[in-house]
Amino acid sequence: MAKKGNVRVLLGTRKGTYVVQGDTARKKWRVGPVAHPGSEVYHVVADPRTPGELYAAVNNGFWGPMVQRSRNWGRTWQEVATPLTPRKKERTPMFNDENPTAPVLRPLNNVWHIEPGLADRPETLYLGADPHLLFRTPDRGASWEPIDGINDHPDKKKWAPGAGGFCLHTILIDPRDTDRMYVGLSAVGTFRTEDGGKTWAPKNKGVMTPFLPDKYPETGQCVHHVAMDSANPDTFYRQDHGGMYVSHDRMDHWTRIGRPLGDDFGFCVASPVTAPGLAYFVRLDGMARVTGDGHFQVHEWNDRSRKWRKLLGPKDFPGHFGVQREGIATDNLRPHGIYVGTTTGQLFVSANGGQKWSQVPYQFPGIHSVSIANPA
């Protein structure tokens, strides 16, 4: 086990969970523990309220979706409860024979994202899943309850999937108010609740849908990922199918910021805790879904100056690289670190806010998600 104060990079990959341990200089790395071999792990996250506790959204072609927990930094894992979803409108023989009016509970298609609650609710976790579902556990995964305000939203019959399915992939909680939350759904858009999930309002004004006849509908945007600014929880950075955006009013309005980059398509975005007002995007060529200009690249958005900075040049890492929606993360050190995992299994790291970059010397499976267990 790494010494206290070390950085742990948590990777969900096409073939399992990887914990990558490094020193605070972020120059030396050790790969392991490794878990869930052969499973698609869409997300791995550390619970900051309980050091050493990790959760993984594991999807297995034989055993189905499951939520797994480790209490020792990934050395051993145990399955916790996985929610089931009712099919309310199905008829016999899908109903329980002993109670014909009771709906049968069926497994989810996939589990996508696990979000620990705030410190004032130490047992609470949230889970985003396919098909467009949100769950909450009040007891660290021993049981789950559906959040019907979004699961049974009155407009749900209009919602369509993105290429990744009917996924609820982004869950953000306002650190000032546990009852104010935000979710992102593909290909539906972002929603906000002010009452702990009882009601949800779509929040996509100003986000373009280039693939629909109505370019600015209330919903139908293919949001890929959203990050909250660390210093101002009213500010959000959004990577959409239709470009890169910022909101300064809790998602009430969005402003497109990516046009100076040309094609501002991409999947991932992150904002560092120790550098408020900055956000990092990985721009992709929209049709090819890989980094353009023949090399790996990351762009920094400065929300104060409203300017872009390209962090890598053509000689740094030549080639074409893909990333997925949770493929970028930042740590809480000074200077802040930036971590990007690719669909071809490279993990790129900058230990100084993007000034210099290196690659962890290990070939991982294709990387779905990157998150950081920050030093205590």
C-alpha positions as CSV (number, residue, x, y, z in Angstrom):
1,M,0.0,0.0,0.0
2,A,1.3,3.4,-0.9
3,K,2.3,5.7,1.9
4,K,-0.1,8.4,3.2
5,G,0.0,11.5,1.0
6,N,0.6,9.7,-2.3
7,V,-1.6,10.2,-5.3
8,R,-3.8,7.4,-6.5
9,V,-5.2,7.5,-10.1
10,L,-8.2,5.3,-10.4
11,L,-8.9,3.9,-13.9
12,G,-12.0,2.2,-15.2
13,T,-11.1,0.3,-18.3
14,R,-12.5,-2.1,-20.9
15,K,-10.9,-4.9,-19.0
16,G,-11.0,-4.1,-15.3
17,T,-10.1,-1.6,-12.6
18,Y,-6.6,-0.2,-12.1
19,V,-5.2,1.7,-9.2
20,V,-2.1,3.6,-10.2
21,Q,0.0,4.9,-7.2
22,G,2.4,7.8,-7.4
23,D,4.4,10.2,-5.2
24,T,3.3,13.8,-4.8
25,A,5.9,14.9,-7.4
26,R,4.0,12.7,-9.8
27,K,7.1,11.3,-11.4
28,K,7.2,7.7,-10.2
29,W,4.3,5.4,-10.6
30,R,3.4,1.9,-9.6
31,V,0.5,0.0,-11.2
32,G,-1.8,-2.0,-8.9
33,P,-3.9,-3.3,-7.4
34,V,-5.8,-4.6,-10.4
35,A,-9.4,-5.9,-10.2
36,H,-12.5,-7.0,-12.2
37,P,-10.5,-8.6,-15.0
38,G,-12.4,-8.8,-18.3
39,S,-15.2,-6.5,-17.1
40,E,-16.2,-3.1,-18.6
41,V,-15.6,-0.7,-15.7
42,Y,-17.3,2.6,-16.6
43,H,-16.3,4.5,-13.4
44,V,-14.2,4.2,-10.3
45,V,-14.3,6.7,-7.5
46,A,-12.8,7.3,-4.1
47,D,-15.2,8.3,-1.3
48,P,-13.4,11.3,0.3
49,R,-15.5,10.8,3.5
50,T,-13.9,7.5,4.2
51,P,-10.2,7.1,3.2
52,G,-9.5,3.8,1.5
53,E,-13.0,3.3,0.3
54,L,-13.5,3.0,-3.4
55,Y,-16.6,2.2,-5.5
56,A,-16.7,0.8,-9.1
57,A,-19.4,0.7,-11.7
58,V,-18.7,-2.8,-13.2
59,N,-20.5,-4.1,-16.3
60,N,-19.9,-7.8,-17.2
61,G,-21.2,-9.5,-20.3
62,F,-22.0,-12.7,-18.3
63,W,-23.0,-11.4,-14.8
64,G,-24.5,-8.1,-15.8
65,P,-24.1,-4.7,-14.1
66,M,-23.0,-4.4,-10.5
67,V,-21.7,-2.0,-7.9
68,Q,-18.5,-3.1,-6.1
69,R,-16.8,-1.6,-3.1
70,S,-13.3,-1.8,-1.7
71,R,-12.4,-0.7,1.8
72,N,-8.6,-1.1,1.4
73,W,-7.7,1.0,-1.6
74,G,-8.6,-1.7,-4.1
75,R,-6.8,-4.7,-2.8
76,T,-10.0,-6.6,-2.3
77,W,-13.5,-5.9,-3.5
78,Q,-17.1,-7.0,-2.6
79,E,-20.3,-6.6,-4.5
80,V,-22.9,-4.4,-2.8
81,A,-26.5,-4.1,-3.7
82,T,-27.3,-3.2,-7.3
83,P,-30.7,-1.5,-7.9
84,L,-33.3,-3.0,-10.1
85,T,-35.8,-1.1,-12.2
86,P,-39.5,-1.9,-12.5
87,R,-41.2,-2.4,-15.8
88,K,-44.6,-1.0,-14.8
89,K,-46.5,-1.4,-18.1
90,E,-45.6,-5.0,-19.0
91,R,-48.3,-7.7,-18.8
92,T,-48.4,-11.5,-18.1
93,P,-46.1,-13.4,-18.1
94,M,-43.8,-10.6,-17.0
95,F,-45.9,-10.0,-13.8
96,N,-45.4,-12.0,-10.6
97,D,-47.7,-15.0,-10.7
98,E,-48.6,-14.7,-7.0
99,N,-49.5,-11.0,-7.4
100,P,-50.5,-10.2,-11.0
101,T,-50.5,-6.5,-10.3
102,A,-47.0,-6.3,-9.0
103,P,-44.4,-5.4,-11.6
104,V,-41.4,-7.6,-12.1
105,L,-38.0,-6.0,-11.3
106,R,-35.4,-6.4,-14.0
107,P,-31.7,-5.6,-14.0
108,L,-30.3,-2.4,-15.4
109,N,-28.6,-2.3,-18.8
110,N,-25.4,-0.7,-17.5
111,V,-24.2,1.3,-14.4
112,W,-22.4,4.4,-15.4
113,H,-21.4,6.8,-12.6
114,I,-21.2,6.7,-8.8
115,E,-21.2,9.9,-6.9
116,P,-20.5,10.1,-3.1
117,G,-22.8,12.5,-1.2
118,L,-21.6,15.4,0.8
119,A,-20.1,15.2,4.3
120,D,-23.4,16.1,6.0
121,R,-24.9,12.8,4.6
122,P,-22.0,10.4,5.2
123,E,-23.9,7.2,4.1
124,T,-25.4,8.6,0.9
125,L,-24.2,7.7,-2.6
126,Y,-25.8,8.3,-6.0
127,L,-25.8,6.1,-9.0
128,G,-26.5,6.9,-12.7
129,A,-27.5,4.1,-15.0
130,D,-29.0,3.1,-18.3
131,P,-31.9,3.5,-19.2
132,H,-31.8,7.1,-18.0
133,L,-32.1,6.3,-14.3
134,L,-30.9,7.8,-11.1
135,F,-30.7,6.1,-7.7
136,R,-29.7,7.0,-4.2
137,T,-28.5,4.8,-1.3
138,P,-28.8,6.0,2.3
139,D,-26.6,3.2,3.6
140,R,-23.5,3.0,1.4
141,G,-25.0,0.5,-1.1
142,A,-26.9,-1.9,1.2
143,S,-30.1,-0.7,-0.5
144,W,-31.1,1.7,-3.3
145,E,-34.1,3.9,-3.8
146,P,-35.1,5.3,-7.2
147,I,-35.2,9.1,-7.6
148,D,-38.6,9.2,-9.4
149,G,-38.5,12.9,-10.2
150,I,-36.0,12.2,-13.0
151,N,-36.7,8.5,-13.6
152,D,-40.4,9.2,-14.3
153,H,-40.0,12.7,-15.7
154,P,-43.1,13.7,-17.6
155,D,-41.1,14.3,-20.8
156,K,-39.2,11.0,-20.7
157,K,-41.2,9.5,-23.6
158,K,-39.5,12.0,-25.8
159,W,-36.0,11.2,-24.7
160,A,-33.6,9.3,-27.1
161,P,-30.3,7.6,-26.6
162,G,-26.9,8.7,-27.7
163,A,-24.3,6.4,-29.3
164,G,-23.5,5.2,-25.8
165,G,-27.1,4.3,-25.0
166,F,-29.6,5.7,-22.6
167,C,-27.0,6.7,-20.0
168,L,-27.2,9.0,-17.1
169,H,-23.5,9.8,-16.8
170,T,-23.0,13.0,-14.9
171,I,-24.1,13.7,-11.3
172,L,-23.0,17.0,-9.6
173,I,-24.0,18.2,-6.1
174,D,-23.9,21.8,-5.0
175,P,-21.5,21.9,-2.1
176,R,-23.6,24.6,-0.4
177,D,-26.9,22.8,-0.7
178,T,-27.3,19.1,-0.7
179,D,-30.8,19.4,-2.2
180,R,-29.5,21.2,-5.3
181,M,-28.2,18.7,-7.8
182,Y,-27.5,18.4,-11.6
183,V,-27.4,15.5,-13.9
184,G,-26.4,14.9,-17.5
185,L,-28.1,12.4,-19.8
186,S,-27.3,11.3,-23.3
187,A,-28.8,12.4,-25.7
188,V,-31.2,14.5,-23.6
189,G,-29.2,17.3,-21.9
190,T,-28.7,18.6,-18.4
191,F,-31.3,19.0,-15.6
192,R,-31.3,20.7,-12.2
193,T,-33.3,19.9,-9.0
194,E,-33.7,22.3,-6.1
195,D,-35.6,19.9,-3.8
196,G,-33.5,16.9,-3.5
197,G,-34.7,15.2,-6.6
198,K,-38.5,15.6,-6.3
199,T,-38.7,17.8,-9.4
200,W,-36.2,18.4,-12.2
201,A,-36.1,21.2,-14.8
202,P,-34.1,21.0,-18.1
203,K,-31.2,23.4,-18.3
204,N,-30.0,23.6,-21.9
205,K,-30.8,27.1,-23.0
206,G,-28.2,28.2,-25.6
207,V,-26.8,24.7,-26.4
208,M,-27.0,23.9,-30.1
209,T,-28.1,20.5,-31.5
210,P,-26.5,20.4,-35.0
211,F,-28.1,17.0,-35.7
212,L,-31.7,18.1,-35.1
213,P,-34.0,20.3,-37.2
214,D,-34.7,22.5,-34.2
215,K,-31.2,23.7,-33.3
216,Y,-32.1,25.0,-29.8
217,P,-34.7,22.7,-28.3
218,E,-35.5,22.5,-24.6
219,T,-34.1,18.9,-24.5
220,G,-32.4,16.7,-27.1
221,Q,-28.8,17.9,-26.6
222,C,-26.2,15.2,-26.5
223,V,-24.2,16.4,-23.5
224,H,-21.0,14.4,-23.0
225,H,-19.7,15.7,-19.7
226,V,-20.0,18.6,-17.3
227,A,-17.6,19.9,-14.6
228,M,-18.4,22.4,-11.8
229,D,-15.9,25.2,-11.0
230,S,-14.3,24.6,-7.7
231,A,-14.5,28.2,-6.5
232,N,-17.9,29.1,-7.9
233,P,-20.5,26.4,-7.8
234,D,-22.7,28.5,-10.0
235,T,-20.2,28.1,-12.9
236,F,-20.1,25.0,-15.1
237,Y,-18.1,23.9,-18.0
238,R,-19.8,21.6,-20.6
239,Q,-18.5,19.4,-23.4
240,D,-21.4,18.7,-25.8
241,H,-21.8,17.1,-29.1
242,G,-22.5,20.6,-30.3
243,G,-19.4,22.3,-28.8
244,M,-17.8,23.6,-25.6
245,Y,-19.9,25.8,-23.3
246,V,-19.8,27.7,-20.0
247,S,-22.6,28.7,-17.7
248,H,-22.3,31.3,-14.8
249,D,-25.9,31.0,-13.5
250,R,-26.4,27.4,-12.4
251,M,-27.0,26.2,-16.0
252,D,-29.9,28.6,-16.6
253,H,-28.0,29.9,-19.7
254,W,-25.1,28.4,-21.6
255,T,-22.5,30.3,-23.8
256,R,-20.5,28.6,-26.4
257,I,-16.8,29.2,-25.9
258,G,-15.2,26.6,-28.2
259,R,-15.6,28.3,-31.6
260,P,-12.1,29.7,-31.7
261,L,-10.8,26.1,-31.7
262,G,-12.6,25.3,-34.9
263,D,-14.1,21.9,-34.4
264,D,-14.9,22.0,-30.7
265,F,-16.4,18.5,-30.5
266,G,-15.1,16.3,-27.7
267,F,-16.1,14.1,-24.8
268,C,-14.4,15.2,-21.5
269,V,-13.9,18.2,-19.4
270,A,-12.4,18.8,-15.9
271,S,-11.8,21.8,-13.6
272,P,-9.1,21.7,-10.9
273,V,-9.8,22.4,-7.2
274,T,-6.7,24.4,-6.7
275,A,-7.0,26.6,-9.9
276,P,-10.5,28.0,-10.0
277,G,-11.6,29.6,-13.3
278,L,-9.7,27.0,-15.4
279,A,-11.1,24.1,-17.3
280,Y,-9.5,21.5,-19.5
281,F,-11.0,20.0,-22.6
282,V,-9.7,17.4,-25.1
283,R,-10.7,18.5,-28.5
284,L,-11.5,15.8,-31.1
285,D,-12.2,15.8,-34.8
286,G,-15.9,15.2,-34.7
287,M,-16.2,12.7,-37.6
288,A,-13.0,10.8,-36.7
289,R,-13.5,11.0,-32.9
290,V,-9.7,11.3,-32.4
291,T,-7.4,14.2,-31.6
292,G,-6.6,16.4,-34.6
293,D,-3.4,17.9,-35.9
294,G,-1.6,14.6,-35.7
295,H,-0.8,14.6,-32.0
296,F,-2.2,14.3,-28.5
297,Q,-3.6,17.6,-27.3
298,V,-5.4,19.3,-24.3
299,H,-6.8,22.8,-24.3
300,E,-7.1,25.1,-21.3
301,W,-9.9,27.5,-21.0
302,N,-9.3,30.5,-18.7
303,D,-12.7,31.8,-17.7
304,R,-11.4,35.1,-16.3
305,S,-9.5,36.1,-19.4
306,R,-11.8,34.2,-21.7
307,K,-8.9,32.9,-23.6
308,W,-7.7,29.4,-24.8
309,R,-4.3,27.9,-24.4
310,K,-3.1,24.8,-26.3
311,L,-0.9,22.8,-23.9
312,L,0.9,20.4,-26.2
313,G,2.7,20.6,-29.5
314,P,3.1,18.2,-32.4
315,K,6.4,16.8,-31.1
316,D,5.1,15.8,-27.7
317,F,3.0,12.7,-28.4
318,P,2.5,12.3,-32.2
319,G,-0.5,10.2,-33.3
320,H,-4.3,10.1,-33.0
321,F,-5.9,9.5,-29.7
322,G,-9.5,9.0,-28.5
323,V,-10.9,9.8,-25.1
324,Q,-14.2,9.1,-23.4
325,R,-16.5,11.2,-21.3
326,E,-14.8,10.5,-18.0
327,G,-11.3,10.3,-19.5
328,I,-9.9,13.4,-17.8
329,A,-9.3,14.4,-14.1
330,T,-7.4,16.9,-12.0
331,D,-5.9,16.6,-8.5
332,N,-5.9,19.0,-5.5
333,L,-2.2,19.6,-5.3
334,R,-0.3,22.8,-6.1
335,P,0.6,23.0,-8.9
336,H,-2.4,21.0,-10.0
337,G,-2.0,17.8,-11.9
338,I,-3.9,16.9,-15.0
339,Y,-4.5,13.2,-16.0
340,V,-5.9,12.0,-19.4
341,G,-6.7,8.4,-20.3
342,T,-7.1,7.3,-23.9
343,T,-9.2,4.7,-25.6
344,T,-6.0,3.0,-26.7
345,G,-4.7,2.7,-23.1
346,Q,-2.3,5.5,-22.6
347,L,-2.3,7.6,-19.4
348,F,-0.9,11.0,-19.9
349,V,0.1,13.1,-16.8
350,S,1.1,16.8,-16.2
351,A,2.3,17.6,-12.7
352,N,2.4,21.3,-13.2
353,G,-0.8,22.5,-14.7
354,G,-0.1,21.5,-18.3
355,Q,3.4,23.0,-18.7
356,K,5.1,19.6,-19.1
357,W,3.6,16.1,-19.8
358,S,4.7,12.5,-19.4
359,Q,3.2,9.1,-20.0
360,V,2.8,6.5,-17.3
361,P,5.0,3.6,-18.6
362,Y,2.3,1.0,-18.8
363,Q,-0.1,-0.2,-21.5
364,F,-3.6,-0.2,-20.1
365,P,-6.7,-1.5,-21.8
366,G,-8.9,1.1,-23.3
367,I,-9.6,3.7,-20.6
368,H,-13.3,4.6,-19.8
369,S,-12.7,6.8,-16.8
370,V,-10.0,8.6,-14.8
371,S,-10.5,9.9,-11.2
372,I,-8.2,10.9,-8.4
373,A,-8.0,9.8,-4.8
374,N,-6.3,12.9,-3.5
375,P,-3.7,12.9,-0.8
376,A,-5.1,13.4,2.7
